[in-house]
Each structure stands twice: as structure tokens, then as C-alpha cells.
């Protein structure tokens, strides 16, 4: 017959020992059965450093992501880099390799610095996120480690703003080049 203990009393020592031992055994079995998360790192920058093969921004991203993965107990199985590639297109060599590995089931998670490293366009980002989710790959953003509904909304806003920022910068540069060209023509006619 089982004896019940009231909330303020403790179980007899022989029951405490048994429950403690079974607790330790369950932890040991859980740790034994858990596999280390295989993570791929993805880094991208649009500006290529002219003097070196890899830009300083890329090496900083890689270093930060490796440090984060180690801290989380993840096993880095690949580093995929697009140096000097625009985030406004999916046609990037490093991203293509990453997507191929994902389709083969080679990773459990993808770690990247920020959503705009994957894509600068909300639709492209949504497409990539859907693709990774359908392959069972968890996407982790270094700058947004807690990724829930609020973060998904924030990510859409940030990516949209970055796209706007890029388009605005591009228009200003084109306007400046046209103005410079016009001034040169006027100087030549004088």
C-alpha cells in the first residue's frame, strides 16, 4: 500500500534515494541519447574588400558565429560565405551550396548574423525560411536569438526597411552621377 505524504513533509530516506537515483539515471540516458546539433554558418557582405580575398566584415561574422555555436554546444559542419554578393537575389554561390547541403539533410540548424544576411527582400527571405523549415532546418539569427511571433514581425519590418535603404542609396548615387555628368557637359560647352 502506498503511503501519501502531506505537502509539508518529506518522503522517507529510502524513497528519496530511489527517486534521486532514477533521476540521475534518466539524466544520463537523456544526455547519451541527445546528439549534438549540426549547424552551418552563413555569412554575406555586399562590399568586397579590394585588397584581400575575404573582407574584414566576413571574418568578423564567422568569428562571432563560431563563438556563439561553441557556447551553445553546436557542432559547426560548414561555413558558407558570399563575399561581395547582393542580398537582393538568391543567385549566390555560397547560398547555393548551403541550400544543396540542406536538401541532403546535412545540417540540423543554420546560424547567420541577421535576417538581412540571408536576403534583403522580405519575399526572398520568406521563401528561404519556408525552404529551410520544410527541410527540418532551424534558422537561428545571432542578433535575434529568441525567434517568436514578435521577432518574425520585427524581422519583416527590418528587412523591408533595409531594402528601402538600399533602393534610396542607389537612387541618390544615380542622381549624383547624372548631376556630375550634366555639370561636365556644361563645362565643356563653355
Protein Blocks (a to p, Z undefined) as FASTA:
>chain_A
ZZdddfkbccdfklmmmmmmmmmmmmmmmmmmpccdddddddddfbdcfkbmbdfklmmm
mmmmmmmmmmnopacfbdcddehiafkbcbdfklmmmmmmmmnopafbdcdfbfklmpcc
fklmmmmmmmmmmnopacddfklmbacfklmmmmmmmmmmmmmmmmmmmmmmmmmmmmmm
mmmmmmmmZZ
